[in-house]
Amino acid sequence: MIQLGIFAKTFDRKTSAKLADAIALAGYECTQFNMTSIALETLPKEADHARLNAVKCDFEASRVAIPAISGTYNMIAPDPKVVEQGRLGFRVLAEASTVLGYSTITLCTGTRHAEDKWKSHPDNSGAEAWRDFRAELDRLIEIADTYDVTLGVEPERSNVISSPQVARRLLGEVGSERVKIVFDPFNLVDWTNRDDASDMLLRAYDLLADATSIIHAQDMRNDGKSCAPGTGFINFERLFNLFFRGGFSGPIIAHGFGESEAASTAEFLRDLLPKGPVR
């Protein structure tokens, strides 16, 4: 069943109970969680099961599901210690899935940029970067097998998996059901060529729809900045129709805007969801 969700860190609340209530009241059924929402690091050093159980109870009380969590770190950082520390934190998140119940941990496929995992570097497209990424991904697949979670790979222009074409190459090489795609239209279109945005997304859909487990609903303004779905130039009605007719049934997670737009965004997106059988 398709669930409408939002990034948990859209809301700033002091307790997990208030956070869960805010998500539900804004009109969402699920969330992509982030440990920063409970005053921890995105990749914590250890799993506090008592604290996690409290979060689970709070979200269950508000009827907000947690299908995914952010587990981003620079998988090909120039400093191997950064990569190792990130992997240790990823393992903690995988362990925590047994409490919070999420099935997907989203990744940052990485960059050679030493200071910012979301900034591009000319070496990202090289054979060495690809080799290092594949080796690190194989390590994460082993952890995912142990804890029965899925790895959410999101094509991102500034990272080593920089395009739908590169993501398709990865899927062909890995051949593991542990690796799925997070389809974020914001990262797949070019604001300088926005008249062709729908065609870009159609090509991306053709390449990645069969492996997509999560859709990120993030719109783009004419200047390339993120904005709430329905306030930019991305045609979500057309995009969703493609996915629904293709049998997509995962969560749709909205982000890229502030709390003041959360409720109106939920209303906009819900109007695009199928009201009955899709043909």
Sequence and secondary structure as in RCSB ss.txt:
>XXXX:A:sequence
MIQLGIFAKTFDRKTSAKLADAIALAGYECTQFNMTSIALETLPKEADHARLNAVKCDFEASRVAIPAISGTYNM
IAPDPKVVEQGRLGFRVLAEASTVLGYSTITLCTGTRHAEDKWKSHPDNSGAEAWRDFRAELDRLIEIADTYDVT
LGVEPERSNVISSPQVARRLLGEVGSERVKIVFDPFNLVDWTNRDDASDMLLRAYDLLADATSIIHAQDMRNDGK
SCAPGTGFINFERLFNLFFRGGFSGPIIAHGFGESEAASTAEFLRDLLPKGPVR
>XXXX:A:secstr
  EEEEEGGGS  SSHHHHHHHHHHTT SEEEE GGGGTS SS SS  HHHHHHHHHHHHHTT EEEEEEEEEET
T SSHHHHHHHHHHHHHHHHHHHHH   EEEEE   S SS TTS  GGGGSHHHHHHHHHHHHHHHHHHHHHT E
EEE   TTSSS SHHHHHHHHHHH  TTEEEEE GGGTS GGGGGGHHHHHHHHHHHHGGGEEEEEE EE TTS 
EE TTSSS  HHHHHHHHHHTT  SEEEE SS GGGHHHHHHHHHTTS SS   
